[in-house]
Amino acid sequence: TRSSASTSHRWKPTLRMTVENRGLREATKVWALEALSDGTVISGDSLGHVQIWDGLSGTMSQTFNHNESGADVLCLALSEDENKVFASGVDSRVICIERQQGNVVQSNSKNASFEPPVMRKWINTGALRQHTHDVKALVVCHKHVRNNSDYLELLVSGGVDTKLCTYVAKDFKSSRPKIWYNWPMLSPVSISRKRRLLCVARAKQIDIYQLDCSIDVKLQSVLDPIVKDETKCHVKTISIQSSFNLNCATISDDGNFLAASDAASTYLFSLGIEEKNGVINLDPTKLNLPSGFKRPSVALKFDWQKRLYCASIDGSIAVLGMPPTSNEKVTLDHVFKNHSCRLPNKSHHFPFVFLDITSDGNWLAAGRFSSGKGAVHIFALPSSEAGNYQHWWSVPEMEATVNCIKLLGGGSAESSLAIGCSNNTFYIFNVIRRSLSDFSHEMGLPILSSLPSELTSRPEPITSIISNPSNLYKFILVARGYFCVVDLHKSVPEHSNWYPSNHLRVKRQVSDDESTLIHHWTTRK
């Protein structure tokens, strides 16, 4: 600091520890260092070595090869008792190096000279590979055990494959790691059903493909994948010149408009569709946004009345009216911004990342990655130009973080809202009554104990909910490794039925009482 009483300290090195380079011209890089309380130093380098050093003398006492290919060791972590070292890096394997048990000689006299501890040998006790790409970070944390004053020591690893893995530090070799997948990502894919156009958002561009409508789908071949030539299906690529990557994009159901956004701005295009002999040509034109709305969006959604809903990072939702002709301008019809005024700050400091609209266009639902009150809001939409926009309801606090939302029903059917949570539970709310539906009310709160264990025990959280247009009482819970079909007309089973039954993961999880399974729900992989 600049004050007169400030002091500065200068550190002076007393030892220099040099790692080997195996005759290479380039010096070996040390990517990770850990220092123990007894003076031991542990390093991880670019030769794939984990080395143990005596910090008092500067000599290397032991070295371990993390992998056979010499891939860099990028990160290290220590257990609380400093008897275990965990290492990983470019080779995604996580190894555990454990120090042998023994007594440490310590002096009780404060004036006595320092006596070095008794040397205890380090041993490579195990290795686990749960990641598919480089591991960039390792950390040891503590998790409180329910109904117990003690805590569980966990090793957490994270890397390029965007997932976290936890390992029990005490039983690293014998316990199975648990995979914690990243927060559900917003889908880069949107569909124009009327025009059968598939829109895929890339980092700097948006690719539009035409789906073939002449495919004869047979019932027995539903599960068979259909491979299409991407070059033959490709219709148009819209490139966006920006310093930021695109974070969301969507196409209107009639295929006439396309909206996208990055961290700097929102972009709107009129696609100018021309169809001849079943082949679609596009002539996109960028539209100017109204002066009252020139900001980035985190979620975009079109409705059937040619309105675009743009969720901003501040929690507001702007409603833009699409021009009926190319000569007219985009209008700012409404802005939802007062729905979070009376809520605590913790419940609405995340932006809306989910937007969904009923098939009749009367209701809009918006959700955040949060569990507090205000994580999900429902808005009433006007059915005509003379109608009013209204904030209808703020859904009560959830037991876990909201991962996805889906509006069910609409039209002649009563509208409901399905909410999927990070602990693989889901709730159904009646929109008109502003309450839990009869289905969720009968299951009780919290709902976790009432759902089948085959669903709630999965490590992959629910990422999206898909409704069945032909059956308003059926929907699909979608995750990374499975999907679950739910029928609201049937009772909740104690166990759900796996499909296919001969899958390797099924054999691990199916219990001995397989004959007693109730086949009301089906979990498919």
MARLUMLO-334922 format. One record per residue (C-alpha): residue number from 1; x, y, z. Coordinates in steps of 0.2 Angstrom, whole numbers, plus 2048, in hexadecimal, padded with zeros to 3 digits. Each point is the difference from the previous one (the first is absolute). Layout:
<sites>
+-----+-----+-----+-----+
:   i :   x :   y :   z :
+-----+-----+-----+-----+
: NUM :   X :   Y :   Z :
...
+-----+-----+-----+-----+
</sites>
This chain:
<sites>
+-----+-----+-----+-----+
:   i :   x :   y :   z :
+-----+-----+-----+-----+
:   1 : 800 : 800 : 800 :
:   2 : 805 : 812 : 7FF :
:   3 : 7FE : 804 : 812 :
:   4 : 80F : 805 : 80B :
:   5 : 7FD : 7F1 : 80B :
:   6 : 801 : 7F3 : 7F3 :
:   7 : 80E : 7F3 : 7FF :
:   8 : 806 : 7F5 : 7F2 :
:   9 : 808 : 7EF : 801 :
:  10 : 80C : 7F9 : 7F4 :
:  11 : 801 : 7ED : 7FE :
:  12 : 811 : 7F8 : 7FE :
:  13 : 802 : 7EE : 7F9 :
:  14 : 80A : 7F4 : 80A :
:  15 : 7FF : 7F1 : 7F5 :
:  16 : 7FE : 7FC : 7EE :
:  17 : 7F8 : 7EF : 7FB :
:  18 : 803 : 7FC : 7ED :
:  19 : 7F6 : 7F3 : 7F7 :
:  20 : 807 : 7F5 : 7F3 :
:  21 : 7FD : 803 : 7ED :
:  22 : 806 : 7EF : 7F9 :
:  23 : 80C : 809 : 7F4 :
:  24 : 7F2 : 80A : 7F8 :
:  25 : 805 : 812 : 7FA :
:  26 : 7F0 : 807 : 808 :
:  27 : 800 : 802 : 812 :
:  28 : 7F4 : 7F5 : 80A :
:  29 : 7F1 : 80A : 806 :
:  30 : 7F9 : 7FE : 812 :
:  31 : 7ED : 802 : 7FF :
:  32 : 7FB : 7FC : 812 :
:  33 : 808 : 802 : 811 :
:  34 : 7FA : 7FB : 811 :
:  35 : 809 : 803 : 811 :
:  36 : 7FD : 7F5 : 80F :
:  37 : 801 : 806 : 812 :
:  38 : 810 : 7F6 : 803 :
:  39 : 80A : 808 : 7F2 :
:  40 : 7FC : 7F3 : 7F3 :
:  41 : 7FD : 808 : 7EE :
:  42 : 7F7 : 7F6 : 7F3 :
:  43 : 801 : 805 : 7ED :
:  44 : 7F7 : 7FB : 7F0 :
:  45 : 809 : 804 : 7F0 :
:  46 : 7FF : 7FF : 7ED :
:  47 : 809 : 7F0 : 7FF :
:  48 : 7F1 : 7F7 : 809 :
:  49 : 80A : 7FE : 811 :
:  50 : 7F9 : 803 : 811 :
:  51 : 810 : 803 : 80B :
:  52 : 802 : 800 : 813 :
:  53 : 80D : 80D : 806 :
:  54 : 808 : 803 : 811 :
:  55 : 7FD : 812 : 802 :
:  56 : 80E : 802 : 80D :
:  57 : 80E : 7FA : 7F6 :
:  58 : 7F9 : 802 : 7EE :
:  59 : 803 : 7EE : 7FB :
:  60 : 7F3 : 7F5 : 7F7 :
:  61 : 7FC : 7F1 : 80A :
:  62 : 7F3 : 7F7 : 7F5 :
:  63 : 7F9 : 801 : 7EE :
:  64 : 7F0 : 7F8 : 7F9 :
:  65 : 7FB : 7FF : 7EE :
:  66 : 7EE : 806 : 7FE :
:  67 : 7FE : 7F8 : 7EF :
:  68 : 80A : 7F6 : 7F4 :
:  69 : 7FF : 80D : 7F2 :
:  70 : 808 : 80E : 809 :
:  71 : 7F1 : 80B : 7FF :
:  72 : 801 : 810 : 80B :
:  73 : 7FA : 7FF : 812 :
:  74 : 7F6 : 810 : 802 :
:  75 : 7F8 : 800 : 812 :
:  76 : 803 : 7F9 : 811 :
:  77 : 7F6 : 7FE : 810 :
:  78 : 803 : 7FB : 812 :
:  79 : 7F5 : 7F8 : 80D :
:  80 : 7FD : 808 : 810 :
:  81 : 80D : 7F5 : 80A :
:  82 : 80D : 803 : 7F2 :
:  83 : 802 : 7ED : 7FE :
:  84 : 7F8 : 7FF : 7EE :
:  85 : 805 : 809 : 7F0 :
:  86 : 7F4 : 800 : 7F1 :
:  87 : 807 : 805 : 7EF :
:  88 : 7F9 : 801 : 7EE :
:  89 : 802 : 80A : 7F0 :
:  90 : 800 : 7FD : 7ED :
:  91 : 7FE : 7EE : 803 :
:  92 : 7EF : 800 : 809 :
:  93 : 805 : 7F2 : 80C :
:  94 : 7FF : 806 : 812 :
:  95 : 80D : 7F7 : 80B :
:  96 : 802 : 7FF : 813 :
:  97 : 811 : 800 : 808 :
:  98 : 7FF : 7FB : 812 :
:  99 : 80D : 802 : 80E :
: 100 : 803 : 7F1 : 80B :
: 101 : 7FA : 801 : 812 :
: 102 : 80E : 803 : 80D :
: 103 : 804 : 80A : 80F :
: 104 : 807 : 812 : 7FE :
: 105 : 80D : 805 : 80C :
: 106 : 7FC : 811 : 807 :
: 107 : 808 : 80A : 80E :
: 108 : 7F6 : 807 : 80F :
: 109 : 80D : 80D : 804 :
: 110 : 7FD : 811 : 7F9 :
: 111 : 813 : 804 : 801 :
: 112 : 805 : 7EF : 7F8 :
: 113 : 808 : 800 : 7EE :
: 114 : 7F5 : 7FA : 7F2 :
: 115 : 800 : 7ED : 7FE :
: 116 : 7FB : 7FA : 7EE :
: 117 : 7F2 : 7F4 : 800 :
: 118 : 803 : 7EE : 7FD :
: 119 : 800 : 7FC : 7EE :
: 120 : 7F0 : 7F6 : 7FB :
: 121 : 800 : 7F9 : 7EE :
: 122 : 7F2 : 805 : 7F4 :
: 123 : 7F7 : 7F3 : 7F6 :
: 124 : 7F5 : 801 : 7F0 :
: 125 : 7F0 : 7F8 : 807 :
: 126 : 7F4 : 802 : 7F2 :
: 127 : 7FA : 808 : 7F0 :
: 128 : 7EE : 804 : 7F9 :
: 129 : 7FB : 807 : 7EF :
: 130 : 7EF : 808 : 800 :
: 131 : 804 : 80F : 7F4 :
: 132 : 801 : 7FF : 7EE :
: 133 : 80C : 80F : 7FD :
: 134 : 80D : 80A : 80A :
: 135 : 7FD : 803 : 812 :
: 136 : 804 : 812 : 805 :
: 137 : 7FC : 801 : 812 :
: 138 : 800 : 7F5 : 810 :
: 139 : 7FA : 806 : 811 :
: 140 : 7FC : 7F7 : 810 :
: 141 : 7F0 : 806 : 809 :
: 142 : 7F5 : 7FA : 80F :
: 143 : 7EE : 7FA : 7FF :
: 144 : 7F5 : 7FF : 80F :
: 145 : 7F8 : 7F0 : 802 :
: 146 : 7ED : 800 : 804 :
: 147 : 7FC : 7FB : 812 :
: 148 : 812 : 800 : 805 :
: 149 : 80B : 80D : 807 :
: 150 : 80F : 7F9 : 7F6 :
: 151 : 804 : 805 : 7EE :
: 152 : 806 : 7F7 : 7F1 :
: 153 : 810 : 805 : 7F7 :
: 154 : 7FE : 801 : 7ED :
: 155 : 80C : 802 : 7F2 :
: 156 : 7F8 : 80A : 7F2 :
: 157 : 807 : 800 : 7EE :
: 158 : 7FB : 80B : 7F1 :
: 159 : 806 : 802 : 7EF :
: 160 : 7FD : 803 : 7ED :
: 161 : 7F2 : 7F4 : 7FF :
: 162 : 7F5 : 80C : 80B :
: 163 : 7FC : 7F4 : 80E :
: 164 : 805 : 7FE : 812 :
: 165 : 804 : 7F0 : 808 :
: 166 : 801 : 7FC : 813 :
: 167 : 80A : 7F3 : 808 :
: 168 : 800 : 7FA : 812 :
: 169 : 811 : 805 : 806 :
: 170 : 801 : 7F3 : 80E :
: 171 : 7FA : 7F2 : 7F4 :
: 172 : 807 : 806 : 7F0 :
: 173 : 805 : 7EF : 7F9 :
: 174 : 7F1 : 7F6 : 805 :
: 175 : 7F1 : 80D : 7FE :
: 176 : 7F8 : 804 : 7F0 :
: 177 : 802 : 812 : 7FA :
: 178 : 7F0 : 80A : 7FD :
: 179 : 7FE : 80B : 7F1 :
: 180 : 7F8 : 811 : 802 :
: 181 : 7FB : 806 : 7EF :
: 182 : 801 : 813 : 7FC :
: 183 : 7F0 : 80B : 801 :
: 184 : 7F4 : 7FC : 7F2 :
: 185 : 806 : 80A : 7F1 :
: 186 : 7F3 : 809 : 7F5 :
: 187 : 7FD : 7F6 : 7F0 :
: 188 : 808 : 808 : 7F1 :
: 189 : 7F3 : 7F7 : 7F5 :
: 190 : 7EE : 808 : 7FC :
: 191 : 7F3 : 7FA : 7F3 :
: 192 : 7F4 : 808 : 7F4 :
: 193 : 7F2 : 7F3 : 800 :
: 194 : 7F6 : 807 : 7F2 :
: 195 : 80F : 802 : 7F4 :
: 196 : 80A : 7F1 : 807 :
: 197 : 80F : 80B : 803 :
: 198 : 80E : 7FB : 80C :
: 199 : 80A : 80F : 808 :
: 200 : 811 : 7FC : 808 :
: 201 : 809 : 80E : 809 :
: 202 : 813 : 7FF : 7FF :
: 203 : 80D : 80B : 808 :
: 204 : 800 : 80E : 7F2 :
: 205 : 7F2 : 7FA : 7F4 :
: 206 : 7EF : 7F8 : 7FF :
: 207 : 7FE : 7F1 : 7F4 :
: 208 : 7EE : 7FC : 7F9 :
: 209 : 7FC : 7EF : 7F9 :
: 210 : 7F0 : 7FA : 7F8 :
: 211 : 7F9 : 7F0 : 807 :
: 212 : 7F9 : 7F3 : 7F3 :
: 213 : 7ED : 7FE : 802 :
: 214 : 7FF : 7F0 : 7F5 :
: 215 : 807 : 7F4 : 80D :
: 216 : 7F4 : 7F2 : 803 :
: 217 : 803 : 7FC : 812 :
: 218 : 7FA : 7EF : 805 :
: 219 : 7FC : 7FB : 812 :
: 220 : 80C : 7F2 : 801 :
: 221 : 80E : 80B : 7FA :
: 222 : 7FD : 80F : 80B :
: 223 : 810 : 7FD : 80A :
: 224 : 80B : 7FE : 7F0 :
: 225 : 80A : 810 : 7FD :
: 226 : 7FE : 808 : 7EF :
: 227 : 810 : 807 : 7F9 :
: 228 : 7FF : 80F : 7F4 :
: 229 : 80E : 808 : 7F6 :
: 230 : 803 : 811 : 808 :
: 231 : 805 : 808 : 7F0 :
: 232 : 7F0 : 7FB : 7F7 :
: 233 : 7F5 : 806 : 80E :
: 234 : 809 : 811 : 802 :
: 235 : 7F6 : 80F : 7FB :
: 236 : 809 : 810 : 807 :
: 237 : 80E : 806 : 80C :
: 238 : 7FE : 811 : 808 :
: 239 : 810 : 806 : 807 :
: 240 : 801 : 80D : 80D :
: 241 : 80F : 80B : 802 :
: 242 : 803 : 803 : 813 :
: 243 : 80D : 7FF : 80D :
: 244 : 7F5 : 7F4 : 80A :
: 245 : 7F9 : 7EF : 7FD :
: 246 : 7EE : 7FD : 7FE :
: 247 : 7F7 : 7FA : 810 :
: 248 : 7EE : 7FD : 7F9 :
: 249 : 7F6 : 800 : 7F0 :
: 250 : 7EF : 7FB : 7FB :
: 251 : 7F5 : 7FF : 7F0 :
: 252 : 7EE : 804 : 7FF :
: 253 : 7F4 : 7F2 : 7FD :
: 254 : 7FB : 806 : 7EF :
: 255 : 812 : 802 : 7FB :
: 256 : 7FF : 813 : 7FB :
: 257 : 80A : 807 : 80E :
: 258 : 811 : 7FB : 809 :
: 259 : 806 : 808 : 810 :
: 260 : 811 : 7FE : 808 :
: 261 : 80B : 808 : 80E :
: 262 : 811 : 801 : 807 :
: 263 : 807 : 809 : 80F :
: 264 : 800 : 811 : 7F7 :
: 265 : 7EF : 801 : 7F6 :
: 266 : 7F1 : 7F7 : 7FA :
: 267 : 7FE : 7FD : 7ED :
: 268 : 7F0 : 7FE : 7F6 :
: 269 : 7FE : 7FA : 7EE :
: 270 : 7F2 : 7FE : 7F4 :
: 271 : 804 : 7F0 : 7F6 :
: 272 : 7F7 : 804 : 7F0 :
: 273 : 7FA : 7EE : 7FC :
: 274 : 7FE : 7FB : 7EE :
: 275 : 7FA : 7EE : 7FD :
: 276 : 800 : 7F8 : 7EF :
: 277 : 7FE : 7ED : 7FC :
: 278 : 802 : 7FC : 813 :
: 279 : 811 : 809 : 800 :
: 280 : 801 : 80F : 80C :
: 281 : 80B : 80F : 7FD :
: 282 : 804 : 80D : 80C :
: 283 : 804 : 813 : 7FE :
: 284 : 803 : 806 : 812 :
: 285 : 7FF : 813 : 804 :
: 286 : 805 : 807 : 810 :
: 287 : 7F3 : 80A : 809 :
: 288 : 803 : 80F : 80B :
: 289 : 7FA : 7FF : 812 :
: 290 : 7F6 : 80D : 808 :
: 291 : 809 : 80E : 809 :
: 292 : 7F9 : 7FB : 811 :
: 293 : 808 : 7EF : 7FE :
: 294 : 812 : 7FE : 7FB :
: 295 : 808 : 7F4 : 80C :
: 296 : 805 : 7EE : 801 :
: 297 : 7F5 : 7F2 : 804 :
: 298 : 802 : 7EF : 80A :
: 299 : 7F1 : 7F8 : 7F9 :
: 300 : 7F5 : 802 : 7F1 :
: 301 : 7EF : 7F9 : 7FB :
: 302 : 7F3 : 803 : 7F2 :
: 303 : 7ED : 7FD : 802 :
: 304 : 7F4 : 7FD : 7F3 :
: 305 : 7FA : 812 : 7FF :
: 306 : 811 : 806 : 7F9 :
: 307 : 806 : 807 : 811 :
: 308 : 812 : 7FD : 806 :
: 309 : 803 : 7FF : 813 :
: 310 : 812 : 805 : 805 :
: 311 : 806 : 7FD : 812 :
: 312 : 80E : 80C : 805 :
: 313 : 80D : 7FD : 80D :
: 314 : 7F8 : 80D : 80C :
: 315 : 7F1 : 7F4 : 801 :
: 316 : 7F4 : 80A : 7F5 :
: 317 : 7F7 : 7F9 : 7F1 :
: 318 : 7FD : 80A : 7F0 :
: 319 : 7F2 : 7FC : 7F4 :
: 320 : 804 : 805 : 7EE :
: 321 : 7F3 : 801 : 7F2 :
: 322 : 805 : 7F9 : 7F0 :
: 323 : 7FC : 80B : 7F0 :
: 324 : 7F3 : 7F9 : 7F5 :
: 325 : 809 : 806 : 7F1 :
: 326 : 812 : 804 : 7FC :
: 327 : 7FC : 813 : 7FF :
: 328 : 7FA : 801 : 812 :
: 329 : 80B : 801 : 810 :
: 330 : 802 : 7F4 : 80F :
: 331 : 7F6 : 807 : 80F :
: 332 : 803 : 7FF : 812 :
: 333 : 7EF : 7FA : 807 :
: 334 : 803 : 7FE : 812 :
: 335 : 80E : 7FD : 80D :
: 336 : 7FD : 7F5 : 810 :
: 337 : 80B : 807 : 80D :
: 338 : 7F7 : 802 : 810 :
: 339 : 7FD : 7EE : 804 :
: 340 : 80F : 7FE : 80C :
: 341 : 7FE : 811 : 80A :
: 342 : 7F9 : 7F8 : 810 :
: 343 : 80B : 7F0 : 800 :
: 344 : 811 : 7FE : 809 :
: 345 : 80F : 803 : 7F7 :
: 346 : 806 : 7EE : 801 :
: 347 : 7F2 : 7FA : 7F6 :
: 348 : 801 : 80B : 7F0 :
: 349 : 813 : 804 : 7FE :
: 350 : 801 : 7F3 : 7F2 :
: 351 : 7F9 : 805 : 7EF :
: 352 : 7F2 : 7F6 : 7F8 :
: 353 : 807 : 7F2 : 7F5 :
: 354 : 7F0 : 7F6 : 7FC :
: 355 : 7F1 : 807 : 7F7 :
: 356 : 7F1 : 7F6 : 7FB :
: 357 : 7EF : 804 : 7F8 :
: 358 : 7F0 : 7F6 : 800 :
: 359 : 7FA : 7FA : 7EF :
: 360 : 7F1 : 80D : 801 :
: 361 : 80C : 80E : 804 :
: 362 : 7F7 : 805 : 810 :
: 363 : 80E : 7FD : 80C :
: 364 : 812 : 803 : 801 :
: 365 : 80C : 7F7 : 80D :
: 366 : 811 : 806 : 804 :
: 367 : 80D : 7F7 : 80B :
: 368 : 811 : 803 : 808 :
: 369 : 80D : 7F4 : 807 :
: 370 : 7FB : 803 : 812 :
: 371 : 7F5 : 7F8 : 80D :
: 372 : 7F9 : 80E : 80A :
: 373 : 7EF : 809 : 7FE :
: 374 : 801 : 809 : 7EF :
: 375 : 80A : 7F3 : 7F7 :
: 376 : 7F1 : 7FD : 7F4 :
: 377 : 7F3 : 80D : 7FB :
: 378 : 7F0 : 7FE : 7F6 :
: 379 : 7F9 : 80F : 7F5 :
: 380 : 7EF : 802 : 7F8 :
: 381 : 801 : 805 : 7EE :
: 382 : 7F3 : 809 : 7F6 :
: 383 : 7F7 : 7F6 : 7F2 :
: 384 : 7FD : 810 : 7F6 :
: 385 : 808 : 811 : 7FE :
: 386 : 7F3 : 808 : 80C :
: 387 : 805 : 7F4 : 80E :
: 388 : 80C : 803 : 80F :
: 389 : 810 : 7F8 : 805 :
: 390 : 7FF : 7FB : 812 :
: 391 : 80C : 7F7 : 80D :
: 392 : 7F5 : 7F2 : 806 :
: 393 : 80A : 7F6 : 80D :
: 394 : 811 : 7FD : 808 :
: 395 : 802 : 7ED : 803 :
: 396 : 804 : 7FC : 812 :
: 397 : 812 : 7FB : 806 :
: 398 : 806 : 7EF : 7F9 :
: 399 : 809 : 7F3 : 80A :
: 400 : 80F : 800 : 7F3 :
: 401 : 806 : 80B : 7F2 :
: 402 : 7F5 : 802 : 7F1 :
: 403 : 807 : 7F7 : 7F1 :
: 404 : 7F2 : 801 : 7F3 :
: 405 : 7EE : 806 : 7FE :
: 406 : 7F2 : 7FB : 7F4 :
: 407 : 7EE : 806 : 7FD :
: 408 : 7F4 : 7F2 : 7FD :
: 409 : 7EE : 802 : 7F9 :
: 410 : 7F9 : 80F : 7F9 :
: 411 : 7F0 : 803 : 7F5 :
: 412 : 7F2 : 7F5 : 806 :
: 413 : 80B : 7F7 : 80D :
: 414 : 805 : 808 : 811 :
: 415 : 811 : 808 : 800 :
: 416 : 80D : 7F8 : 80C :
: 417 : 812 : 804 : 803 :
: 418 : 80D : 7F2 : 802 :
: 419 : 810 : 804 : 809 :
: 420 : 810 : 7F4 : 800 :
: 421 : 80C : 802 : 80E :
: 422 : 813 : 7FC : 802 :
: 423 : 7FC : 7F2 : 80C :
: 424 : 7F6 : 7F7 : 7F2 :
: 425 : 7EF : 804 : 808 :
: 426 : 7F2 : 809 : 7F6 :
: 427 : 7F1 : 80A : 805 :
: 428 : 7EF : 803 : 7F7 :
: 429 : 7F8 : 811 : 804 :
: 430 : 7EE : 805 : 7FA :
: 431 : 802 : 811 : 7F8 :
: 432 : 7EE : 806 : 802 :
: 433 : 7FF : 7FB : 812 :
: 434 : 811 : 806 : 804 :
: 435 : 803 : 7F0 : 80A :
: 436 : 808 : 7EF : 800 :
: 437 : 7F6 : 7F4 : 7F4 :
: 438 : 7F7 : 7F1 : 807 :
: 439 : 80D : 7F5 : 7FA :
: 440 : 80E : 809 : 80A :
: 441 : 7F5 : 803 : 80F :
: 442 : 7FC : 7ED : 801 :
: 443 : 813 : 7FC : 800 :
: 444 : 803 : 80B : 80F :
: 445 : 80E : 80C : 804 :
: 446 : 80F : 7FE : 7FE :
: 447 : 7FD : 7F5 : 7F1 :
: 448 : 811 : 7F8 : 800 :
: 449 : 7FB : 7F1 : 80B :
: 450 : 7F1 : 7FD : 7F5 :
: 451 : 809 : 7FE : 7EF :
: 452 : 808 : 7EF : 7FA :
: 453 : 812 : 7FE : 806 :
: 454 : 805 : 7FC : 7EE :
: 455 : 7FC : 813 : 7FC :
: 456 : 806 : 809 : 80F :
: 457 : 810 : 7F6 : 802 :
: 458 : 807 : 805 : 7EF :
: 459 : 80F : 80B : 800 :
: 460 : 7FB : 809 : 7F0 :
: 461 : 7F3 : 80E : 804 :
: 462 : 7F0 : 803 : 7F6 :
: 463 : 805 : 80C : 7F2 :
: 464 : 7EF : 803 : 7F7 :
: 465 : 7EE : 7FA : 7FF :
: 466 : 7F8 : 7FC : 7F0 :
: 467 : 7ED : 7FF : 7FF :
: 468 : 7F5 : 7F5 : 7F5 :
: 469 : 7F5 : 80A : 7F5 :
: 470 : 7F4 : 7F1 : 7FD :
: 471 : 7FF : 7FD : 813 :
: 472 : 800 : 80E : 80C :
: 473 : 802 : 7F5 : 80F :
: 474 : 810 : 7F8 : 7FA :
: 475 : 811 : 808 : 7FF :
: 476 : 813 : 7FB : 800 :
: 477 : 80D : 804 : 80C :
: 478 : 811 : 802 : 7F6 :
: 479 : 811 : 7FE : 808 :
: 480 : 811 : 7FD : 7F8 :
: 481 : 800 : 7ED : 802 :
: 482 : 7EE : 7FB : 800 :
: 483 : 7EE : 807 : 7FE :
: 484 : 7F1 : 7FB : 80B :
: 485 : 7EE : 7FF : 7F9 :
: 486 : 7F3 : 807 : 80D :
: 487 : 7ED : 7FC : 7FF :
: 488 : 7F6 : 80B : 80C :
: 489 : 7F1 : 7F5 : 7FE :
: 490 : 809 : 7F2 : 809 :
: 491 : 805 : 7FE : 811 :
: 492 : 812 : 803 : 806 :
: 493 : 809 : 7EF : 800 :
: 494 : 80D : 7FB : 80D :
: 495 : 80C : 7FB : 7F2 :
: 496 : 801 : 804 : 7EE :
: 497 : 803 : 7F4 : 7F2 :
: 498 : 811 : 802 : 7F7 :
: 499 : 801 : 7FF : 7ED :
: 500 : 809 : 7F7 : 7F8 :
: 501 : 801 : 7F4 : 80E :
: 502 : 811 : 7F8 : 7FB :
: 503 : 809 : 811 : 801 :
: 504 : 810 : 7FE : 80A :
: 505 : 7FB : 80F : 80C :
: 506 : 7EF : 7F7 : 803 :
: 507 : 808 : 7F0 : 806 :
: 508 : 80A : 80A : 80D :
: 509 : 7F1 : 809 : 807 :
: 510 : 7F1 : 7F4 : 7FF :
: 511 : 7FD : 7F8 : 810 :
: 512 : 7FC : 7ED : 804 :
: 513 : 7EE : 803 : 801 :
: 514 : 7FE : 804 : 7ED :
: 515 : 7F0 : 7F6 : 7FF :
: 516 : 7F7 : 80C : 80B :
: 517 : 804 : 810 : 7F6 :
: 518 : 7F0 : 80A : 7FB :
: 519 : 801 : 804 : 7EE :
: 520 : 7F6 : 810 : 800 :
: 521 : 80F : 80B : 7FB :
: 522 : 80E : 7FC : 7F5 :
: 523 : 812 : 806 : 801 :
: 524 : 809 : 7FF : 7EF :
: 525 : 812 : 802 : 7FD :
+-----+-----+-----+-----+
</sites>
